[in-house]
Amino acid sequence: MPLQALESFIDVLIIGAGPAGLMCGNALAAAGGIKVRIIDQRPSKIAVGHADGLQPRTIEVLQSYGLAERLLREGGQLHMCAYYNPSHAGGIEFTIRVPDVTIPTARFPFKIALHQGAIEDAFLDSMAQHNLIVDRPVKPLAIELSQDHEQLHSRSSYPVKVTLARLDAAIDADKLEVIHAKYVVGADVMIRHLEGHIRGSERLSKLPWMGIRQITYGASLTWFPDTNFPDIRNKAAIHSTHGSLMTIPREGDKVRLYVQLSEENVAEPATGRASKSQSSPEKILEVARRTLHPFYISPLSDIEWWTIYTIGQRVASRFSVEDRVFIAGDACHTHSPNAGQGMNASINDTHNLAWKIVQVLRGWANPSILRTYESERRKYAKDLIEFDKRYAALFSGKPRTSDKQDGVSHEEFHKAYKTASGFTSGIGIHYGPSMIVNAKHQHCAKNLVVGQRMLPQVFVRAADARPVEIHDLLPADIRFKILIFLGSVEGESRLAEINAFAQELSSSNGFLQKYSTGGQTSLCTFDLTTIVAGNKKDINYLSVPQIFRAHWSKVLLDDTDVTGSKGGGAYERFGISTESITFVIVRPDGYVGMVAPATALDDVHEYFASFLLPRHWSSRL
């Protein structure tokens, strides 16, 4: 008699508890009211090694979830990058030292270096506060997506069926489980190899990779070094006639090395694939010593962690199927570790996806909004792959010397990295036009680029003159943030304009009423903050109409703090007039979705109507 598998029904199943899966799980759990489960086939979490770098934009994202301060405290910080190149004496010599992050709008103008396990711990602890724990060791065996049109398009259906196996089950009766889910997020590459169908006869494994697998090998190891290399506590990119090397200072006194290897150091003769059986920490260190000559480097203790890899750049042909099954992170893009993009791309994949799933599940948004996950993140992944191809080729290329003039020069390598710094830092990511990105009125806030993340800026609270960073008022809490730049509030004509606008915005036909779910703050679709151009010594914030100050802390001034060292100049910096009223609509993920003058209120209505559902729809669900 066949075993009867346990069955359950949930909103979202997350497969894989790496950075992408944990970001997704934490975001869904923090949103509240979502039945979510996250599984991983590993019996325990990562303790050491793996990825170890957070880019400036990722730090901003983590700050929006309340996680950045812990990581800033625990991790190392990369502020400078040193370059070394071949010397005439046969070894390497110092070339130049430059800021590692060159984007002037970065709130955190540095990178955090901390092992992946510690970063995942921050997610795990946050999830636990919301009663979500990773279920391990659990392995998915099969996935099946319903082919019934009505099920696929019903908000109340559970069209995805996933069969799970509990790897530590004591008896067979406890081993199998069947999950019926509204949505599945595959954050582990293994999801592409599951048995079962997702569309007709198509399997996830049939979603083809696009890209190449380069025959370039490398290794990374983490250790406590003894060295006279002067830039061991800075990021350093080293090109020598013996190969290339990158050093990353880590938390405490640890250092991560990325070492270019030749095929003979790492590849299996029969397959050409990288294999740890063909190498060892000692072999890797020997290559590193030759590359660093005339400087010495030796371990002070045992190597904490090491691995080898083959560099390849690939992106999946699709990131979703029927907007019910999504893949994220390593399941949909792979690239070299040298530019520090893997974990950051994975975290930002599901940061982009999670709020959209929540809004659909709550009945706030039309399911069509889910299509923007693939259009936004796949475009980013393709751009990442193209950058990584160029960067990996430069990193592993032979350096230019007096005997090899066609080699890679320092200037060429540094220029490529600096040119792409907006992209690699994550600060310059730009999502294209869609239902949630509308640049029709870009001219009214010309320096707040629609589709890019909201710029950081210090304002002063009108009620108590306390300086506040606008990013800290944009938490990742599923709500759209409506920043209303009222301009100057001086003069009768301006006050009349502001009061008339307040009445229009309060209308029962306006978007605030049409899409508001009312009640508690956590259930509000929108969060309004008002920004006035004025002096903290003169402004009475109570003169601002009530709709613009739901709480005393919601009125800000574009002025400096009492020391004169923080804040001020935002209107000019953003390209916003102080003589008119301007909307800046910030999406739940911190990206500017639209800017518009108050005279284009109808366009703002149309923007929200293109993806949000009216209040009466929400009440039915």
Stockholm file with secondary structure:
# STOCKHOLM 1.0

chainA/1-621         MPLQALESFIDVLIIGAGPAGLMCGNALAAAGGIKVRIIDQRPSKIAVGHADGLQPRTIEVLQSYGLAERLLREGGQLHMCAYYNPSHAGGIEFTIRVPDVTIPTARFPFKIALHQGAIEDAFLDSMAQHNLIVDRPVKPLAIELSQDHEQLHSRSSYPVKVTLARLDAAIDADKLEVIHAKYVVGADVMIRHLEGHIRGSERLSKLPWMGIRQITYGASLTWFPDTNFPDIRNKAAIHSTHGSLMTIPREGDKVRLYVQLSEENVAEPATGRASKSQSSPEKILEVARRTLHPFYISPLSDIEWWTIYTIGQRVASRFSVEDRVFIAGDACHTHSPNAGQGMNASINDTHNLAWKIVQVLRGWANPSILRTYESERRKYAKDLIEFDKRYAALFSGKPRTSDKQDGVSHEEFHKAYKTASGFTSGIGIHYGPSMIVNAKHQHCAKNLVVGQRMLPQVFVRAADARPVEIHDLLPADIRFKILIFLGSVEGESRLAEINAFAQELSSSNGFLQKYSTGGQTSLCTFDLTTIVAGNKKDINYLSVPQIFRAHWSKVLLDDTDVTGSKGGGAYERFGISTESITFVIVRPDGYVGMVAPATALDDVHEYFASFLLPRHWSSRL
#=GR chainA/1-621 SS CCCCCEEEEEEEEEECCSHHHHHHHHHHHHHCSCCEEEECSSSSCCCSCSCCEECHHHHHHHHHTTCHHHHHHHSEEECEEEEEEECTTSSEEEEEEEESCCCTTCSSCSEEECCHHHHHHHHHHHHHHTTCCCBCSEEEEEEEECCCHHHHHCTTCCCEEEEEEETTCSSGGGTEEEEEEEEEEECSGGGGGCBSCSBTTBCGGGSCEEEEEEEEEEEEEEECEEECCTTTTSEEEEEETTEEEEEEECSTTCEEEEEEECHHHHBCTTTCCBCGGGCCHHHHHHHHHHHHTTSCEEESSCCCEEEEEEEEEEEESCSEETTTEEECGGGTEECCSTTSCHHHHHHHHHHHHHHHHHHHHTTSBCGGGGHHHHHHHHHHHHHHHHHHHHHHHHHHSCBCCSSCTTSBCHHHHHHHHHHTHHHHTSTTCCCCSBTTBBCTTGGGGTTSCTTSBCCCCEEEETTTCCEEEGGGGCCSSSCEEEEEEEECCCSHHHHHHHHHHHHHHTSTTSHHHHSCCCSSGGGCSEEEEEEECSCTTTCCGGGSCGGGCSSGGGEEESSBCTTSSSBCCHHHHHTCCTTSCEEEEECTTSBEEEEEEGGGHHHHHHHHHTTBCCHHHHHHC
#=GC SS_cons         CCCCCEEEEEEEEEECCSHHHHHHHHHHHHHCSCCEEEECSSSSCCCSCSCCEECHHHHHHHHHTTCHHHHHHHSEEECEEEEEEECTTSSEEEEEEEESCCCTTCSSCSEEECCHHHHHHHHHHHHHHTTCCCBCSEEEEEEEECCCHHHHHCTTCCCEEEEEEETTCSSGGGTEEEEEEEEEEECSGGGGGCBSCSBTTBCGGGSCEEEEEEEEEEEEEEECEEECCTTTTSEEEEEETTEEEEEEECSTTCEEEEEEECHHHHBCTTTCCBCGGGCCHHHHHHHHHHHHTTSCEEESSCCCEEEEEEEEEEEESCSEETTTEEECGGGTEECCSTTSCHHHHHHHHHHHHHHHHHHHHTTSBCGGGGHHHHHHHHHHHHHHHHHHHHHHHHHHSCBCCSSCTTSBCHHHHHHHHHHTHHHHTSTTCCCCSBTTBBCTTGGGGTTSCTTSBCCCCEEEETTTCCEEEGGGGCCSSSCEEEEEEEECCCSHHHHHHHHHHHHHHTSTTSHHHHSCCCSSGGGCSEEEEEEECSCTTTCCGGGSCGGGCSSGGGEEESSBCTTSSSBCCHHHHHTCCTTSCEEEEECTTSBEEEEEEGGGHHHHHHHHHTTBCCHHHHHHC
//
